[in-house]
């Protein structure tokens, strides 16, 4: 009899950001991901941990051997703020690296794992992904990597990030890029662990990123991510059009491939 997959989800948001995400998306980032994982792998056992909660973190780390894989979710913090909470997330990742784990790192999760592995993150030099990433290109190395099995070489996907990986960890392999971020897909080993990372959201629906964009509208315009209200609405319309085209299997391809890899 095949052993059930046992997964640990590392929540990337703190309470106030979780409240905002829940208002927009209907659940926390980790619960949203859990729902998707159970669609893809109905018998999976799933635990959620908040790195800022010492008791939760200590218990999860103590039992890391029990998990088939670890997923670091997206989140709204900016890693170079170096708050106490952020440092706890980085420390948690470092401790996971020592446990011979297969890790999937999504958006904020990729940034956390990158910094924990000795890389660097900076504000995006070419702008930000506001609800969508367009024309991501899988490079030659990415085409051979299992994360992109059955994925189109160019694709659009839900995305939301203002920062980017600017210095990759040692011996990392960049798998995909777009005009905003050079590092959209990344593979590296650190300590005893193997990390697959993406700087976008195969775990989100477009309607969720649209809702997040609308909630942040005033701040986005005030910070010059959009020149005007008309410019903002144009972006929303573009995402809505892409929502009609994106099939479920194409959107979450990377997550399914990772699940198959860790079995």
C-alpha positions as CSV (number, residue, x, y, z in Angstrom):
1,X,0.0,0.0,0.0
2,X,1.4,3.4,-1.0
3,X,2.2,5.8,1.9
4,X,0.2,9.0,1.9
5,X,2.0,12.2,1.2
6,X,2.5,14.2,4.4
7,X,3.0,17.9,3.7
8,X,4.1,20.9,5.8
9,X,2.8,24.3,4.6
10,X,4.8,27.3,6.0
11,X,2.4,30.3,6.1
12,X,4.1,33.4,4.7
13,X,1.8,36.1,6.1
14,X,1.4,37.7,9.5
15,X,-2.0,38.2,11.1
16,X,-2.8,41.7,9.5
17,X,-1.8,40.5,6.0
18,X,-3.7,37.3,6.5
19,X,-6.8,39.4,7.3
20,X,-6.3,41.3,4.0
21,X,-5.8,38.2,1.9
22,X,-8.8,36.5,3.5
23,X,-10.9,39.5,2.6
24,X,-9.8,39.3,-1.0
25,X,-9.4,35.6,-1.5
26,X,-11.8,34.0,1.0
27,X,-9.1,32.2,3.1
28,X,-5.5,32.5,4.3
29,X,-2.7,31.8,1.8
30,X,-1.9,28.5,3.5
31,X,-5.6,27.4,3.7
32,X,-6.0,28.4,0.0
33,X,-3.0,26.3,-0.9
34,X,-4.2,23.4,1.2
35,X,-7.5,23.3,-0.7
36,X,-5.6,23.1,-4.0
37,X,-3.3,20.4,-2.7
38,X,-6.2,18.3,-1.7
39,X,-7.7,18.6,-5.1
40,X,-4.4,17.4,-6.6
41,X,-3.7,14.9,-3.9
42,X,-7.0,14.0,-2.0
43,X,-5.4,11.6,0.5
44,X,-2.5,14.0,1.5
45,X,-2.0,14.8,5.2
46,X,-1.3,18.5,5.6
47,X,-0.1,20.6,8.5
48,X,0.2,24.4,8.6
49,X,2.9,26.2,10.6
50,X,3.4,29.9,11.3
51,X,7.1,30.5,11.8
52,X,6.5,33.5,14.0
53,X,4.7,31.2,16.5
54,X,7.6,29.6,18.5
55,X,5.5,26.6,19.8
56,X,4.2,25.8,16.3
57,X,7.7,26.2,14.8
58,X,9.5,24.1,17.4
59,X,6.9,21.3,17.0
60,X,7.1,21.3,13.2
61,X,10.9,21.3,13.3
62,X,11.0,18.5,15.8
63,X,8.8,16.4,13.5
64,X,10.3,17.4,10.1
65,X,11.3,13.8,9.4
66,X,7.6,12.9,9.2
67,X,7.0,15.2,6.2
68,X,7.4,14.2,2.6
69,X,7.9,17.8,1.6
70,X,7.7,21.4,2.7
71,X,6.0,24.3,0.9
72,X,6.8,27.9,1.7
73,X,3.8,30.1,0.7
74,X,3.6,33.6,-0.7
75,X,3.3,36.6,1.7
76,X,3.1,40.3,1.8
77,X,6.2,41.2,3.8
78,X,9.3,42.7,2.3
79,X,12.3,40.6,3.2
80,X,14.8,43.5,3.5
81,X,12.7,45.1,6.2
82,X,14.5,42.6,8.5
83,X,11.8,42.6,11.2
84,X,11.8,40.1,14.0
85,X,9.1,38.2,12.2
86,X,11.0,38.0,8.9
87,X,14.1,36.8,10.7
88,X,12.0,34.0,12.2
89,X,10.9,32.9,8.7
90,X,14.5,32.9,7.4
91,X,15.7,31.0,10.5
92,X,12.9,28.4,10.0
93,X,14.0,27.9,6.4
94,X,17.7,27.4,7.5
95,X,16.6,24.7,10.0
96,X,14.5,23.0,7.3
97,X,17.6,22.9,5.0
98,X,19.3,20.7,7.5
99,X,16.6,18.0,7.5
100,X,17.0,16.5,4.0
101,X,13.8,17.9,2.7
102,X,12.3,18.5,-0.7
103,X,11.0,22.1,-0.7
104,X,8.6,24.0,-2.9
105,X,9.1,27.8,-2.5
106,X,6.4,30.1,-3.9
107,X,6.9,33.9,-4.4
108,X,7.7,35.2,-0.8
109,X,8.7,31.6,-0.1
110,X,11.3,31.7,-2.8
111,X,12.7,35.0,-1.4
112,X,12.9,33.5,2.1
113,X,14.7,30.4,1.0
114,X,17.0,32.4,-1.3
115,X,18.1,34.6,1.6
116,X,18.4,31.7,4.0
117,X,20.7,30.0,1.5
118,X,23.0,33.0,1.1
119,X,21.4,34.8,-1.9
120,X,20.0,38.3,-2.0
121,X,16.6,40.0,-2.8
122,X,16.1,43.6,-3.8
123,X,13.3,45.8,-5.0
124,X,12.4,44.9,-8.6
125,X,14.4,47.1,-10.9
126,X,12.0,46.7,-13.8
127,X,8.8,47.2,-11.8
128,X,6.4,44.7,-10.2
129,X,4.0,42.0,-11.0
130,X,0.5,43.3,-10.1
131,X,-1.9,40.4,-10.3
132,X,-0.2,38.8,-13.3
133,X,3.1,37.8,-14.9
134,X,3.1,37.8,-18.6
135,X,5.2,35.9,-21.2
136,X,7.3,34.0,-18.7
137,X,9.9,32.1,-20.8
138,X,11.2,28.7,-19.8
139,X,14.9,28.5,-20.7
140,X,16.8,25.5,-22.1
141,X,17.6,24.3,-18.6
142,X,14.0,24.8,-17.5
143,X,12.7,22.8,-20.4
144,X,14.7,19.8,-19.0
145,X,13.6,20.3,-15.4
146,X,10.7,18.3,-14.0
147,X,9.0,21.4,-12.6
148,X,8.0,22.4,-16.1
149,X,6.9,19.0,-17.4
150,X,3.9,19.6,-19.7
151,X,4.2,23.4,-19.4
152,X,4.1,25.7,-22.4
153,X,7.5,27.4,-23.0
154,X,5.8,30.8,-22.7
155,X,3.0,31.4,-20.3
156,X,1.0,33.9,-18.2
157,X,0.2,33.2,-14.6
158,X,-1.1,34.8,-11.4
159,X,1.6,36.8,-9.7
160,X,2.1,39.6,-7.1
161,X,5.5,40.8,-6.1
162,X,7.4,44.0,-5.7
163,X,10.8,42.4,-4.9
164,X,13.0,40.0,-6.9
165,X,15.9,37.6,-6.3
166,X,18.9,39.6,-7.5
167,X,21.8,37.3,-6.3
168,X,21.0,33.6,-6.5
169,X,22.5,31.1,-4.0
170,X,25.6,29.1,-5.0
171,X,25.2,26.6,-7.8
172,X,21.6,27.6,-8.4
173,X,20.0,27.1,-11.8
174,X,17.6,29.7,-13.2
175,X,14.8,28.0,-15.0
176,X,12.6,30.8,-16.3
177,X,12.5,34.6,-16.6
178,X,10.3,37.4,-17.8
179,X,10.7,41.1,-18.6
180,X,10.1,42.0,-14.9
181,X,12.2,39.5,-13.1
182,X,15.2,37.5,-14.4
183,X,14.5,34.8,-11.8
184,X,11.0,33.4,-12.2
185,X,11.9,29.8,-11.7
186,X,14.9,28.6,-9.7
187,X,16.4,25.3,-8.6
188,X,19.1,24.8,-6.0
189,X,20.5,22.5,-3.3
190,X,21.5,23.8,0.2
191,X,22.6,21.8,3.2
192,X,20.6,18.5,2.8
193,X,17.6,19.9,1.0
194,X,16.5,20.5,-2.6
195,X,14.5,23.6,-3.5
196,X,12.2,24.3,-6.4
197,X,11.2,28.0,-6.4
198,X,8.9,30.1,-8.5
199,X,8.4,33.9,-8.3
200,X,4.7,33.7,-9.2
201,X,1.5,32.0,-8.0
202,X,0.4,28.6,-9.4
203,X,-1.7,28.4,-6.3
204,X,-3.8,31.5,-6.9
205,X,-6.8,32.1,-9.3
206,X,-6.8,35.3,-11.3
207,X,-9.9,36.4,-9.5
208,X,-8.0,36.3,-6.3
209,X,-5.2,38.5,-7.6
210,X,-7.8,40.9,-9.1
211,X,-9.4,41.2,-5.7
212,X,-6.0,41.8,-4.1
213,X,-5.2,44.4,-6.7
214,X,-8.4,46.3,-6.1
215,X,-8.0,46.3,-2.3
216,X,-4.5,47.9,-2.8
217,X,-5.6,50.3,-5.6
218,X,-5.0,53.6,-3.8
219,X,-1.6,52.5,-2.5
220,X,-0.6,51.2,-5.9
221,X,-1.5,54.4,-7.7
222,X,0.0,56.6,-4.9
223,X,3.3,54.7,-5.3
224,X,3.3,55.2,-9.1
225,X,2.7,51.6,-10.1
226,X,-0.1,52.9,-12.2
227,X,-0.1,56.4,-13.9
228,X,-3.9,56.9,-13.4
229,X,-7.2,55.2,-12.6
230,X,-7.6,54.5,-16.3
231,X,-4.2,52.7,-16.3
232,X,-5.2,50.7,-13.3
233,X,-8.5,49.6,-14.8
234,X,-6.7,48.6,-18.0
235,X,-4.6,46.2,-16.0
236,X,-7.7,44.7,-14.3
237,X,-9.3,44.2,-17.7
238,X,-6.2,42.5,-19.0
239,X,-6.1,40.1,-16.1
240,X,-9.9,39.3,-16.6
241,X,-9.2,38.5,-20.2
242,X,-6.4,36.2,-19.2
243,X,-8.5,34.6,-16.6
244,X,-10.8,33.3,-19.4
245,X,-7.9,31.6,-21.2
246,X,-6.0,30.0,-18.3
247,X,-7.0,26.4,-17.7
248,X,-6.7,24.9,-14.2
249,X,-4.3,22.1,-15.2
250,X,-1.9,24.7,-16.9
251,X,-2.0,27.0,-13.9
252,X,-1.1,24.5,-11.2
253,X,1.2,22.4,-13.4
254,X,4.3,23.2,-11.3
255,X,2.7,22.1,-8.0
256,X,1.4,18.9,-9.5
257,X,4.9,18.1,-10.9
258,X,6.4,18.7,-7.5
259,X,3.9,16.5,-5.8
260,X,4.8,13.7,-8.3
261,X,8.5,14.3,-7.7
262,X,8.3,13.8,-3.9
263,X,6.2,10.6,-4.0
